[in-house]
Amino acid sequence: MPRTKKSASTEAKPAASEAVQARKGKIEEEVYLQISGQEWNISDCRERAAAAYIAEGHKEAGIKKLVVYLKPDEGKAYYVVNDSDNGSIAL
């Protein structure tokens, strides 16, 4: 059976998300939340939440999933680690 040559337009191209993931290690990211004249660095909040969890006696290697919820109206960030452990930090 003869093989047909693929045209350039039909060849698989990497998805945009794959391109972003390939560059991700090279991009410096900063995300801020600004509300009511105040500003918080989201990365800083994430790092401080992880540090608070570790300060409770947990190991950093044990963090598989970290979710942070910012509540500026309460002045707190709440975190959930591995879908089970939770806590909060002051913003």
C-alpha positions in Angstrom: 0.0 0.0 0.0 1.6 3.3 -1.0 2.2 5.9 1.7 0.9 9.4 1.2 2.9 12.4 2.2 1.4 14.6 4.8 1.1 18.2 3.9 2.4 20.8 6.3 -1.1 21.9 7.1 -2.2 18.4 8.3 0.9 17.7 10.5 0.2 17.7 14.2 1.2 20.9 15.8 1.9 21.2 19.6 -1.1 22.7 21.5 -0.7 26.2 22.9 -0.7 24.8 26.5 2.2 22.4 25.6 4.1 25.4 24.3 3.4 27.3 27.6 4.4 24.3 29.6 7.7 24.0 27.7 8.5 27.7 28.5 7.2 27.6 32.0 10.5 27.0 33.5 11.9 30.1 31.8 9.1 32.5 32.6 9.3 34.6 35.8 5.7 35.0 37.0 4.2 37.4 39.5 0.5 37.6 40.2 -1.0 40.2 42.5 -4.4 40.8 44.0 -5.3 44.4 44.5 -8.4 45.4 46.4 -9.4 48.4 48.5 -6.0 50.1 48.2 -4.1 46.9 49.3 -2.0 44.5 47.4 -0.9 40.9 47.9 1.6 38.8 46.0 -0.2 35.5 45.3 3.1 33.6 45.1 4.1 34.9 48.5 0.8 33.9 50.0 1.2 30.4 48.6 4.8 30.1 50.0 3.7 31.4 53.4 0.8 28.9 53.5 3.2 26.1 52.7 5.6 27.4 55.4 2.7 27.5 58.0 1.8 23.9 57.2 5.4 22.8 57.6 5.7 24.8 60.8 2.9 22.6 62.2 5.3 19.6 62.0 4.5 18.3 58.5 7.2 17.5 55.9 7.5 19.7 52.8 7.8 16.5 50.7 4.4 15.5 51.9 2.7 18.4 50.1 1.2 16.9 46.9 -1.6 19.5 46.5 -1.9 23.0 48.0 -5.0 25.1 47.5 -5.0 28.7 48.8 -8.2 30.8 49.2 -7.6 34.5 49.7 -10.2 36.3 51.8 -9.1 40.0 51.8 -12.3 41.1 53.6 -11.2 38.8 56.5 -7.5 39.6 56.2 -6.7 35.9 55.8 -5.7 33.3 53.4 -7.0 29.8 54.0 -5.2 26.8 52.7 -6.0 23.1 52.2 -3.2 20.6 51.8 -3.7 17.2 50.1 -7.5 17.7 50.3 -7.5 17.0 54.0 -5.4 19.3 56.2 -6.2 23.0 56.5 -5.3 26.2 58.2 -5.0 29.9 57.7 -2.5 32.7 57.6 -2.8 36.5 58.0 -2.6 38.4 54.8 
